[in-house]
């Protein structure tokens, strides 16, 4: 996990995958906002977006991004699903 940018978001992290000796692609960016308490996800990887739309069909996308209200009861489960998938991707890349 690498810190990617800080424009508007309180904390912003991106998960990247190395695809070449010098090239890395961003799989997903997660922006955390203090007020309102939102988490914004932007999928840079189309396959990851397609996987997530099957894993969590109730989450509506705008292009390759969605916003999650942390006060909703299933918010933690959604974040857990994404982090588990990214962990598996990282293990396979080693």
N, C-alpha and C positions, 0 to 999 in steps of 0.2 A: 504494500500500500504506500503510495507516495502522495505528498501534499501537492496539489496541482495548482490551485488558484484561490484567490480570496476577493471576489467582486460581488459585494452585496451579502453573500452568505457569511455566517459567523465562522463556520469551518467548512472547508471543501477538500475532499479527497478523491483521488482517482485510482483505479486499479488498472494496471497496464500489463500487456503480454509482449514479450520479446518475439518478434517475427523474423528478425534478420540481425546480423551483427550490430548494425547501427540503428535499426528501426524498431520502435515500440508502438503498439496501437493501444488506445484506451478502450478497455472493455466497458467500463461503467464509471460515471462520476456521481458522487453523492454529496449534495450540499445540505448543510444543516443550518436552519434559520432559527434565531432566538424568538422572534415575535412576528407573526404568529408561529406557533411551534409546528413547523413543516419540515419534512425531509423531501428534497427534490432528487429524483434519480434520472440520469440521462444515460441510456445505453448506446455505446459507440459500436458495439458488436451486434450485427443483425441476428446471428444465430442465438446469442444470449437473450435478445429481446423476444425472439420466437419461442425459446424455451420458457421464459418467464410468463409469456401470455398464455401458455398451456398450464404452467404450474399455478398461476394465480389469475384465472379468467375474469374475476370480478374487478380487477384493476383496470381502469380505462387509460389508454395511452393517447397522447397528442404527439404524433410522429414517433419519436423514440424516447419520449420522456413522460414521467408522471410525477404527481405530487401526492405525498402521504401525510395525513394529519396524525400526529403522534398521540392524540387523545382518543383515537378510535381503538376499540378493543383488539382488533386483529393486526395492528401496526407492528408490534414486536414479531409476530409470526412472519409477516411479509419480509422484514429485514433479515430474520433468521434464514429464510429460504434463499435469499440472494447471497448472503455471506457463506452459507454452506456450499452453494454452487461455485462461488469464487474460490473457496478453499480447495474444492475438488479440481478446479482448473489449475490452480497453482501447484498442487501435488503432481498432476499429470505432466506439467511443464518441467519438473525437476529432473 
